[in-house]
Each structure stands twice: as structure tokens, then as C-alpha cells.
Amino acid sequence: MSKLKKPIAIYYEHPHWFVPLFKELERRGVPFVRIDAAQHHFDPAHLNGEGGYSLVFNRMSPSAYRRGHGQAIFYTLYYLDHLEQRGKRIVNGQKAFRYETSKALQLSLLERLALPYPKSRVINNAADAVQASEGLRFPIVVKPNIGGSGAGVTKFNTRQDLEAAAKAGTLDLGLDSTALVQEFIPARGGHIVRVEVVGGKFLYGIKVHLTGETFDLCPADICKTTGGQDLARAACPVDAPKTGLKVEGYTPSDEVIQQVERIMQEANIEVGGIEYIIDDRDGRLYFYDINALSNFVADGPKVVGFDPFVRLVDFLEKEAA
């Protein structure tokens, strides 16, 4: 039974991803409260109920706008700032969430750290997409700056295809009308690698084996191992499985792990995941996504040998104490 005197606040929006977290907190008798980010308010003059929380765990998702909750994305930045100015302990606070909600900021961080990423341009008008692609190797992808779960990512095989889409007004620049025009990297071995951290330290890695050209790689949605075993998908609705994707546990090199931990430290992301890919054309590694939201791989014990939610609650309890 937990010895915490004040509950942990879980600030979240997705209706399914955090069910395993809630179950683990309940199993261990850890006091917690759910805060619905999609319908929330605060008084700038007070902490309101937050003063009674041991800490606030930010689990807001940038893909919320796909579920009709886009207003909560920008609101979350204001709310986290309100809490931080008053000294409230937040796991994945405002700085972490800013990186979570901006692919452009992620690339600027990777550039500052001298770490590899796909060659990219940042635009705020679809009319600039073709000009921005000059010097890039096709195929390219256009990625909304605020994404999540592959939202709005579109691949173009030729500059002519990109020009046609720009003229037709079909390019998706997302919520803030900002997007990346980025070289598409063909995956060596047909997989990407996702590395998860808790407390800013390496927790586990997985290889996600791709089929087709999907950009939605939510690890909790993947329903099979590379050996063909079915995975229990308690975190996501059963009516939305990524049936073609397969996953296996994988431990990257010490160098990559150190790079991942460095990225997370600089971004103030205590719990999150980073994805990288090996270019099939030249064998080079590229980091391409930094996530402050981790819903963890489905059926962790079967894939990585342990339950990541147990480690997560260990961390939260320690921080809350």
C-alpha cells in the first residue's frame, strides 16, 4: 500500500491509452486523480485543487485534435506554465510539451546537439512547399508541425506531385499552419526503432516492422510480435488495430542510448520515446521523432520482458514522495 499523503494527478485526454497506468496505480493502492484535459479550467490567481496534488503527470497528446479536442493542446501550455510559476512539480512540464507539439523545435534541438536527422525545411504556407523542396532528395514527406500518431503526414514521390498538391490546396499544415518538408528515409530491414525512457533513463527499445507506407506507429496499437504471437492491447480500442505491424524487443547500442538520454535531458522530457531509422541507401542513422507522450508497447512482458507501467509507477511514486 502506498504511503503517499497527497494523490498524483494524471492530466490526460485520450480515453484508452492510460487504462494500464490507472490499473497499476489502483493495484498498488497509489492515490491518484484523473484530470480531463479536454474540459478544464483554472484561476490564474490560485492553484485551485492542484495544491492538494503531490505532483502532476502531463499525459496530453498532440493528436487530440483528431478526436475533437484541439483546443486543449494550446491550453495545456498555458496551464503548465501557470503550475510551474507556482512551483508545482510536473513530470513532462511546459518545455517538454513544447517539444512534443513542434516537429520544427525537435529538429532545431537535434541540430544544436549535432545529431543526425532527415534533411528538412520548415514552412508556414503551402505555396512555399515546392520552393522549400529545392535541394531535397525525393521522395519527400510533408509533416504537420503538430502531429501525433502520424496525423497528416503525406508522401510525394516527385516534385511535380508536390506542386500539384500545393496548387490544389490539399497540403495539410495542421493546427498552427506550420509543417516540415522533409526527405523520406527508406527503412533498412523494413523497420524503425523506438527507444523509451523513464526518469530520463533508458527503459527499453523495440523494433517496429512496417508494412506499406503507414506513418501511424502507435506502439500500443501493434497487435503481433515478429514471431506471430498476438499481443494483449489493453491500452487502445480493439476496433483500431494496426494489424499489419509487428514488433520485437531490441536494445540499441550504448552510443545510441546515450544520445537518446541526452536529447531527453535537453528537452526536459522525463517520460517519453524517441524514434530513429536506418537509411537503406547508405546505412546512416537518423532521429526523426521526439515524443513526450509514451503509451508503451502493447503487452510489454511478452515483448520486452517486463511491464513498463510498473517501472513508470515506481518512478512516479518516488518523485511524488
Secondary structure, 3 states (H helix, E strand, C coil): CCCCCCCEEEEECCCCCCHHHHHHHHHCCCCEEEEECCCCCCCCCCCHHHHHCCEEEEECCHHHHHHCCCHHHHHHHHHHHHHHHCCCCEECCHHHHHHHCCHHHHHHHHHHCCCCCCCEEEECCHHHHHHHCCCCCCCEEEEECCCCCCCCCEEECCHHHHHHHHHHCCCCCCCCCCEEEEECCCEHHHEEEEEEEECCEEEEEEEEECCCCCCCCCHHHEEEECCCCECCCCCCCCCCCEEEEEEEECCCCHHHHHHHHHHHHHHCCCEEEEEEEEECCCCCEEEEEEECCCCCCCCHHHHHCCCHHHHHHHHHHHHHC
